[in-house]
């Protein structure tokens, strides 16, 4: 991912990242649910290399917020990556996943059956907060593997001024720049 070719290098005040975390299966039964069955995953070291190797340090404005998707099994790694990328952990939230019928989803998991996905909020400098009314919980239906709720973008835009950048993006969004191997994957699909 060549971040230095983005149109607003050095100006992004918000980065939303959905790292392609590398999960370890405990058995072959989890192979089809593993992220690696859906897209190329990256090790923690490979993700850390984005800071210098592709120019993350040069992409951010001096005052920048990072919202990073994470999972409970890899929470320590997500916190480590946030710090390594130069952002101080401040807060976070969760997407409570619902079925198409509006019931709490029954996901995979090592101990608990996961019905939620986390995001971490980190900052460098002092990004201005536009609203103090945004909640840190999204209750939305799950869709395709790794496709996040559209409401996340609305909440981010309510919370912070742009310019906005999504790393490891799978859909383009007006007013946002996108980077990643799968940009455009969900462009034609509307929220269900």
N, C-alpha and C positions, 0 to 999 in steps of 0.2 A: 504494500500500500504506500504510494508515494504522496505523503502529506504536503510536501513542499510545492506541489503543483496545484494545490487548492487555490481558489480565487481570492481568499481573504487571509492569507498567511499573516500571522501576528495580530489579527483583529478579533478572533473568535472569543466571545465572552461566555459562551456556553458550549460544552461538549457533552453529548449523550453517547455513551459507548455500550455496546453489547458484545463483549469479548467472546470469541469462540472457545470457551473453556474446554480443556481436555479432561474428560471424566474417566475414571477407572471402573470398569464393571467388576462386580463380585462374581458373576457367573455369565455363561453364554445366554441365559434367558433375557438379559438386559440389552443384548446387542442391537436389536432393532429400535429400541427406545433411546439408545445412546446418541448424543449429538453427532458423533463421528459417522453415523449412518445417514445424516442429513447434510452435512457440510464439513469442510476441512477445519480441524481443530488446531489450536496452538498451545504449546506448553507455556508455563509461567515465564520461563526464560525468553521464549520467543516474543511474548507479549511485552515483557520489560524492554526488549530491544527496540520497540517502537519509539521509546522516548528519545533516543539519540539517533538511531539508524534511519528513521523516516522523518524526523524533525518535529515531534510533538512539542518539544521545548520552544520551537520557533512559531508554532501555529497559534498558540494561546495569546490573548491579550494579557497585560500585566494583572488585571483583575478578571478572573475566570472561574466559573463553576463547572465541575465535572459531575455528571450523574452516570453511574456505572451499574449496569445490571449484574447481579450476582446470585448465587444459590447458597443455601445453607451448608451443604457439604464442602463448598469451596470458599466459604466466608473468610477464613484466615488468608488465603491466597489473594482474594479480592482486595482486602484491606492492605496487604503488602503491595499489590500492584498500584493501587491508588496512591500510596505514599511514594512508591518508586517513580511514578509519573509526575511527581511534584505537587500533589494535592493533599491538603490536610483534611482528614475525615472530620465532618461536622454533624451529619445526620443521615437519615435514610428513610426508606418507606417500603411498602410491599404491594404487590399486585395479587389480590385474592382471586384465584382463577375459578370461574364458574363454568358449568357445562352449558350446552346449547339450550337446556331447559331451565337454567338459572339456579341450579343446585351447586353446592361446593364440589369442585372437581376432585377426582381421586387420581392423583399422579403417581409417578414412580418415586422411589426413595430407598435409602439404605436402612434407615430405622423407621422414621415417620414416613407416611405416604404424603408427599408434598402437594399441597394445594395452594402454595404461594411462591412467588419469586420476588426476591429483594432487589432494591437498588440502593446504592450508597451515594451520598452527596459529599463531595469534597471541594475545597476552594484553594486557590492560590491568589494572593492579594486580598482585596476586599470587594468582591462583586456586589453591586447594588441589588437589593431585593425590591421588586415592584409591588408585591402583595404578600400580606401575612395571613391570607385566607385560604391558601392552598393546603389541602390535607395530604398526609403521607400514606394514604390508602386508596387504592383503585380496585373496585370490584367490577370486573368485566369478564365476559366470556373468553375462553381460550379459543384460539384458531389454529392455523398451521403451526408446525413445530417451530419454536423460537420467534414466532411473530408476536410482537408486543402490542398492547392496546393503544389505539389512536389517542385516547385520553391523556396518555403520558406526555405527548407533544403539546397538547393544549395546556396542561398544568405547567410544563416547563416554560412555555411562552408567557403564561400569567405570572410566573415567579420571577423571571429574569428577562432583561433586554438582550437581543442578539447583538451581533450575528451568531447564528447557530450552526453547529457542525455535528453530524452523526457519524460516528466511527462504526464500522462493521454493519453499515446500513443495508437493508433489504428492500426499501421503498424510498422513492423520492417524495419530498414534502415541500410545498411552496414556502419560500422564506428560509429554507435550510439548505446547506451544502451537505453532500453525502460522499462517504468514502468507504470502500470495501469491495470484496470480490463478488458479492451478490446484489449490488445495487440494481434495483429494477425488478427483483424477483416477485415482489408483491404489488407492483405499480398498478395493475389493472384490477386489483381486488379491492372491493369496498368493505367497510366494516359490516359484519353480519348482524 
